[in-house]
């Protein structure tokens, strides 16, 4: 359920549809599997400290786990903006829930 290969990330970025909010950018492309897959691209520009990047990744993974059963088969790459570093976890979850709904 995870994107791991660089080729998968490149394919998603090259031809995927982008959905944005102030905190996250989702890039989604239809995949050939029967389930959605998640890739994370949380850069040091978005959150300089590893603690902050890991917290953001944890929130994204948990939100994805809760929504994955009802999602279509997409390869989804999540990128964070610097604003994500200062947001509390519940706010990040709400923003992601809105983006997952828009993706469906």
KOLKOL-497042 format. One record per atom (N, C-alpha, C, O): x, z, y; residue number from 0; atom name. Coordinates in steps of 0.02 Angstrom, whole numbers, plus 50000, padded with zeros to 5 digits. Each point is the difference from the previous one (the first is absolute). Layout:
# residues N
xx->X&zz->Z&yy->Y&n->NUM&atom->CA
...
//
This chain:
# residues 104
xx->50041&zz->50000&yy->49940&n->0&atom->N
xx->49959&zz->50000&yy->50060&n->0&atom->CA
xx->50043&zz->50000&yy->50063&n->0&atom->C
xx->49975&zz->50011&yy->50055&n->0&atom->O
xx->50090&zz->49977&yy->49937&n->1&atom->N
xx->50044&zz->49998&yy->50058&n->1&atom->CA
xx->50035&zz->49933&yy->50005&n->1&atom->C
xx->50015&zz->49968&yy->49950&n->1&atom->O
xx->49997&zz->50011&yy->50111&n->2&atom->N
xx->50043&zz->49941&yy->50012&n->2&atom->CA
xx->50071&zz->50025&yy->50000&n->2&atom->C
xx->50017&zz->50047&yy->50036&n->2&atom->O
xx->50025&zz->49923&yy->49923&n->3&atom->N
xx->50069&zz->50023&yy->49996&n->3&atom->CA
xx->50051&zz->49945&yy->50015&n->3&atom->C
xx->50054&zz->50013&yy->50026&n->3&atom->O
xx->49929&zz->49925&yy->49958&n->4&atom->N
xx->50048&zz->49945&yy->50007&n->4&atom->CA
xx->49998&zz->49971&yy->50071&n->4&atom->C
xx->49947&zz->49995&yy->50031&n->4&atom->O
xx->50112&zz->49987&yy->49993&n->5&atom->N
xx->50005&zz->49970&yy->50066&n->5&atom->CA
xx->49959&zz->49936&yy->50006&n->5&atom->C
xx->49972&zz->49986&yy->50053&n->5&atom->O
xx->50024&zz->49976&yy->49893&n->6&atom->N
xx->49962&zz->49937&yy->50001&n->6&atom->CA
xx->49926&zz->50014&yy->50012&n->6&atom->C
xx->49966&zz->49962&yy->50035&n->6&atom->O
xx->50008&zz->50093&yy->49937&n->7&atom->N
xx->49930&zz->50018&yy->50011&n->7&atom->CA
xx->49987&zz->50018&yy->50073&n->7&atom->C
xx->49949&zz->49981&yy->50029&n->7&atom->O
xx->50098&zz->50056&yy->50001&n->8&atom->N
xx->49994&zz->50017&yy->50071&n->8&atom->CA
xx->50003&zz->49937&yy->50043&n->8&atom->C
xx->49960&zz->49992&yy->50046&n->8&atom->O
xx->50087&zz->49964&yy->49939&n->9&atom->N
xx->50007&zz->49938&yy->50039&n->9&atom->CA
xx->49936&zz->49958&yy->49996&n->9&atom->C
xx->49977&zz->49974&yy->50050&n->9&atom->O
xx->49995&zz->50021&yy->49890&n->10&atom->N
xx->49939&zz->49961&yy->49990&n->10&atom->CA
xx->49942&zz->50030&yy->50041&n->10&atom->C
xx->49962&zz->49963&yy->50032&n->10&atom->O
xx->50033&zz->50102&yy->49968&n->11&atom->N
xx->49946&zz->50033&yy->50038&n->11&atom->CA
xx->50010&zz->49989&yy->50075&n->11&atom->C
xx->49953&zz->49984&yy->50036&n->11&atom->O
xx->50109&zz->50024&yy->49988&n->12&atom->N
xx->50012&zz->49992&yy->50071&n->12&atom->CA
xx->49992&zz->49927&yy->50022&n->12&atom->C
xx->49977&zz->49987&yy->50056&n->12&atom->O
xx->50041&zz->49966&yy->49902&n->13&atom->N
xx->49998&zz->49929&yy->50018&n->13&atom->CA
xx->49929&zz->49974&yy->50007&n->13&atom->C
xx->49984&zz->49964&yy->50047&n->13&atom->O
xx->49973&zz->50053&yy->49906&n->14&atom->N
xx->49934&zz->49969&yy->49999&n->14&atom->CA
xx->49942&zz->50050&yy->50002&n->14&atom->C
xx->49942&zz->49981&yy->49994&n->14&atom->O
xx->50073&zz->50083&yy->50015&n->15&atom->N
xx->49948&zz->50050&yy->49999&n->15&atom->CA
xx->49962&zz->50006&yy->50065&n->15&atom->C
xx->50023&zz->49977&yy->50053&n->15&atom->O
xx->49918&zz->50053&yy->49943&n->16&atom->N
xx->49958&zz->50013&yy->50058&n->16&atom->CA
xx->50019&zz->50068&yy->50028&n->16&atom->C
xx->50008&zz->50048&yy->49963&n->16&atom->O
xx->50000&zz->49956&yy->50104&n->17&atom->N
xx->50019&zz->50063&yy->50031&n->17&atom->CA
xx->49940&zz->50035&yy->50032&n->17&atom->C
xx->49958&zz->49968&yy->50033&n->17&atom->O
xx->50039&zz->50097&yy->49956&n->18&atom->N
xx->49949&zz->50042&yy->50031&n->18&atom->CA
xx->50038&zz->50056&yy->50036&n->18&atom->C
xx->50043&zz->50032&yy->49970&n->18&atom->O
xx->49940&zz->49979&yy->50093&n->19&atom->N
xx->50038&zz->50049&yy->50040&n->19&atom->CA
xx->49955&zz->50052&yy->50031&n->19&atom->C
xx->49942&zz->49988&yy->50017&n->19&atom->O
xx->50087&zz->50071&yy->49990&n->20&atom->N
xx->49971&zz->50051&yy->50043&n->20&atom->CA
xx->50060&zz->50029&yy->50038&n->20&atom->C
xx->50056&zz->49975&yy->49992&n->20&atom->O
xx->49935&zz->50074&yy->50048&n->21&atom->N
xx->50055&zz->50027&yy->50040&n->21&atom->CA
xx->50054&zz->50034&yy->49959&n->21&atom->C
xx->50055&zz->50009&yy->50024&n->21&atom->O
xx->49929&zz->50009&yy->49915&n->22&atom->N
xx->50046&zz->50039&yy->49959&n->22&atom->CA
xx->50031&zz->49961&yy->49943&n->22&atom->C
xx->50058&zz->50012&yy->49982&n->22&atom->O
xx->49905&zz->49942&yy->49988&n->23&atom->N
xx->50023&zz->49963&yy->49942&n->23&atom->CA
xx->49987&zz->49925&yy->50006&n->23&atom->C
xx->49956&zz->49978&yy->50038&n->23&atom->O
xx->50083&zz->49984&yy->49925&n->24&atom->N
xx->49987&zz->49929&yy->49990&n->24&atom->CA
xx->49997&zz->49988&yy->49925&n->24&atom->C
xx->50047&zz->50017&yy->49964&n->24&atom->O
xx->49898&zz->49955&yy->50013&n->25&atom->N
xx->49992&zz->49982&yy->49930&n->25&atom->CA
xx->50007&zz->49925&yy->49994&n->25&atom->C
xx->49969&zz->49963&yy->50037&n->25&atom->O
xx->50071&zz->50015&yy->49915&n->26&atom->N
xx->50005&zz->49929&yy->49984&n->26&atom->CA
xx->49976&zz->49993&yy->49929&n->26&atom->C
xx->50028&zz->50030&yy->49954&n->26&atom->O
xx->49920&zz->49929&yy->50036&n->27&atom->N
xx->49969&zz->49995&yy->49934&n->27&atom->CA
xx->49997&zz->49927&yy->49978&n->27&atom->C
xx->49984&zz->49955&yy->50039&n->27&atom->O
xx->50031&zz->50035&yy->49898&n->28&atom->N
xx->49997&zz->49934&yy->49969&n->28&atom->CA
xx->49969&zz->50008&yy->49931&n->28&atom->C
xx->50015&zz->50048&yy->49964&n->28&atom->O
xx->49942&zz->49905&yy->50017&n->29&atom->N
xx->49969&zz->50002&yy->49934&n->29&atom->CA
xx->50054&zz->49994&yy->49947&n->29&atom->C
xx->50045&zz->49959&yy->50006&n->29&atom->O
xx->49950&zz->50082&yy->49941&n->30&atom->N
xx->50048&zz->49995&yy->49946&n->30&atom->CA
xx->49967&zz->49976&yy->49936&n->30&atom->C
xx->49939&zz->49993&yy->49997&n->30&atom->O
xx->50101&zz->49994&yy->49952&n->31&atom->N
xx->49975&zz->49973&yy->49937&n->31&atom->CA
xx->49982&zz->50054&yy->49949&n->31&atom->C
xx->49981&zz->49984&yy->49944&n->31&atom->O
xx->50026&zz->50078&yy->50075&n->32&atom->N
xx->49984&zz->50056&yy->49955&n->32&atom->CA
xx->49927&zz->50021&yy->50010&n->32&atom->C
xx->49965&zz->49973&yy->50044&n->32&atom->O
xx->50012&zz->50074&yy->49917&n->33&atom->N
xx->49932&zz->50023&yy->50006&n->33&atom->CA
xx->49994&zz->50063&yy->50042&n->33&atom->C
xx->49945&zz->50029&yy->50005&n->33&atom->O
xx->50109&zz->49992&yy->50025&n->34&atom->N
xx->50000&zz->50061&yy->50040&n->34&atom->CA
xx->50043&zz->49991&yy->50062&n->34&atom->C
xx->50044&zz->49957&yy->50002&n->34&atom->O
xx->49943&zz->50084&yy->50049&n->35&atom->N
xx->50041&zz->49996&yy->50061&n->35&atom->CA
xx->50068&zz->50032&yy->49989&n->35&atom->C
xx->50008&zz->50045&yy->49958&n->35&atom->O
xx->50042&zz->49932&yy->50079&n->36&atom->N
xx->50067&zz->50029&yy->49998&n->36&atom->CA
xx->50020&zz->50018&yy->50071&n->36&atom->C
xx->49983&zz->49966&yy->50048&n->36&atom->O
xx->50054&zz->50088&yy->49958&n->37&atom->N
xx->50020&zz->50027&yy->50065&n->37&atom->CA
xx->50075&zz->49995&yy->50010&n->37&atom->C
xx->50039&zz->50016&yy->49955&n->37&atom->O
xx->49982&zz->49961&yy->50103&n->38&atom->N
xx->50070&zz->50000&yy->50020&n->38&atom->CA
xx->50006&zz->50036&yy->50067&n->38&atom->C
xx->49957&zz->49993&yy->50043&n->38&atom->O
xx->50095&zz->50047&yy->49964&n->39&atom->N
xx->50010&zz->50038&yy->50062&n->39&atom->CA
xx->50063&zz->49975&yy->50036&n->39&atom->C
xx->50053&zz->49992&yy->49969&n->39&atom->O
xx->49940&zz->49997&yy->50096&n->40&atom->N
xx->50056&zz->49979&yy->50041&n->40&atom->CA
xx->50000&zz->50045&yy->50062&n->40&atom->C
xx->49980&zz->49979&yy->50054&n->40&atom->O
xx->50042&zz->50083&yy->49937&n->41&atom->N
xx->50001&zz->50049&yy->50054&n->41&atom->CA
xx->50072&zz->50002&yy->50026&n->41&atom->C
xx->50044&zz->50027&yy->49967&n->41&atom->O
xx->49966&zz->49945&yy->50091&n->42&atom->N
xx->50068&zz->49991&yy->50026&n->42&atom->CA
xx->50025&zz->50062&yy->50038&n->42&atom->C
xx->49962&zz->50044&yy->50019&n->42&atom->O
xx->50103&zz->49957&yy->49992&n->43&atom->N
xx->50030&zz->50053&yy->50041&n->43&atom->CA
xx->49979&zz->49994&yy->50073&n->43&atom->C
xx->50001&zz->50049&yy->50037&n->43&atom->O
xx->49981&zz->49891&yy->49983&n->44&atom->N
xx->49976&zz->49990&yy->50068&n->44&atom->CA
xx->49934&zz->50037&yy->50010&n->44&atom->C
xx->49986&zz->50026&yy->50054&n->44&atom->O
xx->49973&zz->49975&yy->49894&n->45&atom->N
xx->49935&zz->50034&yy->50003&n->45&atom->CA
xx->50008&zz->50075&yy->49997&n->45&atom->C
xx->49965&zz->50037&yy->50035&n->45&atom->O
xx->50080&zz->49987&yy->49923&n->46&atom->N
xx->50012&zz->50072&yy->49993&n->46&atom->CA
xx->50073&zz->50010&yy->49982&n->46&atom->C
xx->50022&zz->49983&yy->49945&n->46&atom->O
xx->50016&zz->50044&yy->50101&n->47&atom->N
xx->50072&zz->50005&yy->49992&n->47&atom->CA
xx->50020&zz->50049&yy->49945&n->47&atom->C
xx->50049&zz->49989&yy->49964&n->47&atom->O
xx->49913&zz->50065&yy->50028&n->48&atom->N
xx->50018&zz->50051&yy->49951&n->48&atom->CA
xx->49969&zz->49983&yy->49932&n->48&atom->C
xx->49942&zz->49979&yy->49996&n->48&atom->O
xx->50096&zz->50031&yy->49951&n->49&atom->N
xx->49976&zz->49986&yy->49932&n->49&atom->CA
xx->49938&zz->50043&yy->49984&n->49&atom->C
xx->49956&zz->49978&yy->49964&n->49&atom->O
xx->50042&zz->50082&yy->50061&n->50&atom->N
xx->49943&zz->50044&yy->49988&n->50&atom->CA
xx->49935&zz->49968&yy->50025&n->50&atom->C
xx->49949&zz->50003&yy->49967&n->50&atom->O
xx->50055&zz->49967&yy->50092&n->51&atom->N
xx->49941&zz->49969&yy->50030&n->51&atom->CA
xx->49980&zz->49937&yy->49960&n->51&atom->C
xx->49941&zz->49988&yy->49987&n->51&atom->O
xx->50109&zz->49971&yy->49994&n->52&atom->N
xx->49985&zz->49940&yy->49961&n->52&atom->CA
xx->49968&zz->50019&yy->49933&n->52&atom->C
xx->49952&zz->49968&yy->49978&n->52&atom->O
xx->50075&zz->50083&yy->49989&n->53&atom->N
xx->49973&zz->50021&yy->49936&n->53&atom->CA
xx->49929&zz->50028&yy->50006&n->53&atom->C
xx->49958&zz->49988&yy->49956&n->53&atom->O
xx->50028&zz->50047&yy->50098&n->54&atom->N
xx->49933&zz->50027&yy->50011&n->54&atom->CA
xx->49950&zz->49943&yy->50009&n->54&atom->C
xx->49945&zz->50001&yy->49971&n->54&atom->O
xx->50074&zz->49949&yy->50068&n->55&atom->N
xx->49956&zz->49942&yy->50011&n->55&atom->CA
xx->49988&zz->49964&yy->49934&n->55&atom->C
xx->49944&zz->49981&yy->49984&n->55&atom->O
xx->50109&zz->50009&yy->49976&n->56&atom->N
xx->49993&zz->49967&yy->49936&n->56&atom->CA
xx->49953&zz->50039&yy->49953&n->56&atom->C
xx->49959&zz->49970&yy->49966&n->56&atom->O
xx->50048&zz->50096&yy->50034&n->57&atom->N
xx->49957&zz->50042&yy->49957&n->57&atom->CA
xx->49927&zz->49992&yy->50019&n->57&atom->C
xx->49957&zz->49994&yy->49956&n->57&atom->O
xx->50029&zz->50006&yy->50108&n->58&atom->N
xx->49931&zz->49992&yy->50023&n->58&atom->CA
xx->49972&zz->49932&yy->49982&n->58&atom->C
xx->49943&zz->49994&yy->49977&n->58&atom->O
xx->50098&zz->49954&yy->50032&n->59&atom->N
xx->49978&zz->49931&yy->49983&n->59&atom->CA
xx->49986&zz->49994&yy->49926&n->59&atom->C
xx->49949&zz->49972&yy->49980&n->59&atom->O
xx->50097&zz->50054&yy->49978&n->60&atom->N
xx->49990&zz->49995&yy->49928&n->60&atom->CA
xx->49937&zz->50037&yy->49978&n->60&atom->C
xx->49962&zz->49974&yy->49958&n->60&atom->O
xx->50026&zz->50085&yy->50068&n->61&atom->N
xx->49940&zz->50038&yy->49981&n->61&atom->CA
xx->49937&zz->49965&yy->50022&n->61&atom->C
xx->49951&zz->49997&yy->49962&n->61&atom->O
xx->50049&zz->49976&yy->50098&n->62&atom->N
xx->49942&zz->49963&yy->50024&n->62&atom->CA
xx->49987&zz->49939&yy->49957&n->62&atom->C
xx->49942&zz->49984&yy->49984&n->62&atom->O
xx->50111&zz->49981&yy->49998&n->63&atom->N
xx->49994&zz->49940&yy->49957&n->63&atom->CA
xx->49972&zz->50019&yy->49931&n->63&atom->C
xx->49956&zz->49966&yy->49974&n->63&atom->O
xx->50069&zz->50089&yy->49997&n->64&atom->N
xx->49976&zz->50023&yy->49935&n->64&atom->CA
xx->49925&zz->50013&yy->50001&n->64&atom->C
xx->49964&zz->49983&yy->49952&n->64&atom->O
xx->50012&zz->50046&yy->50102&n->65&atom->N
xx->49928&zz->50016&yy->50005&n->65&atom->CA
xx->49958&zz->49937&yy->50006&n->65&atom->C
xx->49942&zz->50000&yy->49978&n->65&atom->O
xx->50084&zz->49947&yy->50052&n->66&atom->N
xx->49961&zz->49940&yy->50013&n->66&atom->CA
xx->50013&zz->49943&yy->49951&n->66&atom->C
xx->49962&zz->49952&yy->49999&n->66&atom->O
xx->50090&zz->50052&yy->49960&n->67&atom->N
xx->50022&zz->49944&yy->49959&n->67&atom->CA
xx->49946&zz->49974&yy->49952&n->67&atom->C
xx->49996&zz->49940&yy->49988&n->67&atom->O
xx->49964&zz->50105&yy->49984&n->68&atom->N
xx->49950&zz->49979&yy->49951&n->68&atom->CA
xx->49948&zz->49953&yy->50029&n->68&atom->C
xx->49973&zz->49957&yy->49965&n->68&atom->O
xx->50013&zz->50050&yy->50099&n->69&atom->N
xx->49949&zz->49958&yy->50032&n->69&atom->CA
xx->50028&zz->49941&yy->50039&n->69&atom->C
xx->49963&zz->49964&yy->50033&n->69&atom->O
xx->50103&zz->50025&yy->49963&n->70&atom->N
xx->50031&zz->49946&yy->50037&n->70&atom->CA
xx->50006&zz->49936&yy->49958&n->70&atom->C
xx->50006&zz->50004&yy->49939&n->70&atom->O
xx->49992&zz->49938&yy->50094&n->71&atom->N
xx->50014&zz->49938&yy->49964&n->71&atom->CA
xx->50074&zz->49994&yy->49983&n->71&atom->C
xx->50040&zz->50041&yy->50023&n->71&atom->O
xx->49978&zz->49910&yy->49939&n->72&atom->N
xx->50070&zz->49990&yy->49977&n->72&atom->CA
xx->50041&zz->49970&yy->50057&n->72&atom->C
xx->50003&zz->49940&yy->50009&n->72&atom->O
xx->50030&zz->50104&yy->50028&n->73&atom->N
xx->50043&zz->49979&yy->50055&n->73&atom->CA
xx->50069&zz->50031&yy->49991&n->73&atom->C
xx->50007&zz->50053&yy->49970&n->73&atom->O
xx->50044&zz->49913&yy->50056&n->74&atom->N
xx->50065&zz->50031&yy->50011&n->74&atom->CA
xx->49998&zz->50023&yy->50073&n->74&atom->C
xx->49992&zz->49959&yy->50045&n->74&atom->O
xx->50017&zz->50105&yy->49966&n->75&atom->N
xx->49993&zz->50029&yy->50067&n->75&atom->CA
xx->50066&zz->50031&yy->50020&n->75&atom->C
xx->50027&zz->50042&yy->49963&n->75&atom->O
xx->49999&zz->49939&yy->50095&n->76&atom->N
xx->50060&zz->50031&yy->50027&n->76&atom->CA
xx->49979&zz->50038&yy->50063&n->76&atom->C
xx->49969&zz->49972&yy->50045&n->76&atom->O
xx->50049&zz->50092&yy->49956&n->77&atom->N
xx->49982&zz->50043&yy->50057&n->77&atom->CA
xx->50063&zz->50013&yy->50041&n->77&atom->C
xx->50052&zz->50020&yy->49974&n->77&atom->O
xx->49942&zz->49967&yy->50091&n->78&atom->N
xx->50054&zz->50016&yy->50047&n->78&atom->CA
xx->49973&zz->50051&yy->50050&n->78&atom->C
xx->49941&zz->49998&yy->50018&n->78&atom->O
xx->50102&zz->50047&yy->50004&n->79&atom->N
xx->49979&zz->50051&yy->50048&n->79&atom->CA
xx->50031&zz->49984&yy->50068&n->79&atom->C
xx->50053&zz->49969&yy->50005&n->79&atom->O
xx->49912&zz->50053&yy->50047&n->80&atom->N
xx->50026&zz->49995&yy->50068&n->80&atom->CA
xx->50029&zz->50068&yy->50019&n->80&atom->C
xx->49987&zz->50049&yy->49965&n->80&atom->O
xx->50052&zz->49955&yy->50088&n->81&atom->N
xx->50027&zz->50064&yy->50021&n->81&atom->CA
xx->49946&zz->50053&yy->50015&n->81&atom->C
xx->50013&zz->50060&yy->49996&n->81&atom->O
xx->49927&zz->49918&yy->50020&n->82&atom->N
xx->49945&zz->50046&yy->50013&n->82&atom->CA
xx->49982&zz->50041&yy->49938&n->82&atom->C
xx->49974&zz->50055&yy->50005&n->82&atom->O
xx->50038&zz->49917&yy->49936&n->83&atom->N
xx->49982&zz->50034&yy->49937&n->83&atom->CA
xx->50039&zz->50065&yy->49991&n->83&atom->C
xx->49975&zz->50047&yy->49969&n->83&atom->O
xx->50085&zz->49956&yy->50058&n->84&atom->N
xx->50042&zz->50060&yy->49993&n->84&atom->CA
xx->49968&zz->50061&yy->50031&n->84&atom->C
xx->50009&zz->50056&yy->49974&n->84&atom->O
xx->49955&zz->49936&yy->50080&n->85&atom->N
xx->49972&zz->50057&yy->50036&n->85&atom->CA
xx->49929&zz->50017&yy->49979&n->85&atom->C
xx->49973&zz->50052&yy->50021&n->85&atom->O
xx->49995&zz->49906&yy->49939&n->86&atom->N
xx->49931&zz->50012&yy->49979&n->86&atom->CA
xx->49998&zz->50050&yy->49943&n->86&atom->C
xx->50043&zz->49999&yy->49956&n->86&atom->O
xx->49906&zz->50045&yy->50043&n->87&atom->N
xx->49992&zz->50045&yy->49943&n->87&atom->CA
xx->49975&zz->49961&yy->49938&n->87&atom->C
xx->49974&zz->49945&yy->50007&n->87&atom->O
xx->50034&zz->50085&yy->49935&n->88&atom->N
xx->49983&zz->49966&yy->49937&n->88&atom->CA
xx->49928&zz->49978&yy->49997&n->88&atom->C
xx->49985&zz->49945&yy->49977&n->88&atom->O
xx->49968&zz->50097&yy->50046&n->89&atom->N
xx->49930&zz->49982&yy->49995&n->89&atom->CA
xx->49983&zz->49940&yy->50044&n->89&atom->C
xx->49958&zz->49959&yy->49982&n->89&atom->O
xx->50075&zz->50035&yy->50075&n->90&atom->N
xx->49990&zz->49943&yy->50044&n->90&atom->CA
xx->50027&zz->49936&yy->49968&n->90&atom->C
xx->49969&zz->49947&yy->50004&n->90&atom->O
xx->50090&zz->50058&yy->49964&n->91&atom->N
xx->50028&zz->49943&yy->49965&n->91&atom->CA
xx->49954&zz->49977&yy->49944&n->91&atom->C
xx->49990&zz->49940&yy->49990&n->91&atom->O
xx->49981&zz->50108&yy->49974&n->92&atom->N
xx->49954&zz->49983&yy->49946&n->92&atom->CA
xx->49938&zz->49964&yy->50026&n->92&atom->C
xx->49977&zz->49951&yy->49970&n->92&atom->O
xx->49996&zz->50073&yy->50085&n->93&atom->N
xx->49941&zz->49968&yy->50029&n->93&atom->CA
xx->50014&zz->49929&yy->50022&n->93&atom->C
xx->49960&zz->49954&yy->49989&n->93&atom->O
xx->50098&zz->50036&yy->50042&n->94&atom->N
xx->50020&zz->49932&yy->50022&n->94&atom->CA
xx->50006&zz->49954&yy->49940&n->94&atom->C
xx->49978&zz->49942&yy->50001&n->94&atom->O
xx->50053&zz->50083&yy->49946&n->95&atom->N
xx->50009&zz->49959&yy->49939&n->95&atom->CA
xx->49933&zz->49985&yy->49968&n->95&atom->C
xx->49989&zz->49944&yy->49977&n->95&atom->O
xx->49965&zz->50104&yy->50021&n->96&atom->N
xx->49934&zz->49988&yy->49972&n->96&atom->CA
xx->49964&zz->49944&yy->50037&n->96&atom->C
xx->49968&zz->49958&yy->49969&n->96&atom->O
xx->50039&zz->50041&yy->50097&n->97&atom->N
xx->49970&zz->49946&yy->50040&n->97&atom->CA
xx->50031&zz->49932&yy->49982&n->97&atom->C
xx->49965&zz->49950&yy->49994&n->97&atom->O
xx->50101&zz->50050&yy->49998&n->98&atom->N
xx->50034&zz->49937&yy->49983&n->98&atom->CA
xx->49981&zz->49976&yy->49929&n->98&atom->C
xx->49992&zz->49940&yy->49989&n->98&atom->O
xx->50002&zz->50107&yy->49964&n->99&atom->N
xx->49980&zz->49980&yy->49931&n->99&atom->CA
xx->49930&zz->49969&yy->50002&n->99&atom->C
xx->49988&zz->49950&yy->49966&n->99&atom->O
xx->49967&zz->50079&yy->50073&n->100&atom->N
xx->49932&zz->49972&yy->50005&n->100&atom->CA
xx->50001&zz->49931&yy->50030&n->100&atom->C
xx->49965&zz->49955&yy->49976&n->100&atom->O
xx->50076&zz->50036&yy->50074&n->101&atom->N
xx->50005&zz->49934&yy->50032&n->101&atom->CA
xx->50030&zz->49948&yy->49952&n->101&atom->C
xx->49984&zz->49941&yy->50004&n->101&atom->O
xx->50059&zz->50082&yy->49952&n->102&atom->N
xx->50032&zz->49956&yy->49951&n->102&atom->CA
xx->49951&zz->49975&yy->49948&n->102&atom->C
xx->50005&zz->49943&yy->49977&n->102&atom->O
xx->49947&zz->50099&yy->50005&n->103&atom->N
xx->49950&zz->49980&yy->49949&n->103&atom->CA
xx->49957&zz->49945&yy->50026&n->103&atom->C
xx->49955&zz->49977&yy->49966&n->103&atom->O
//
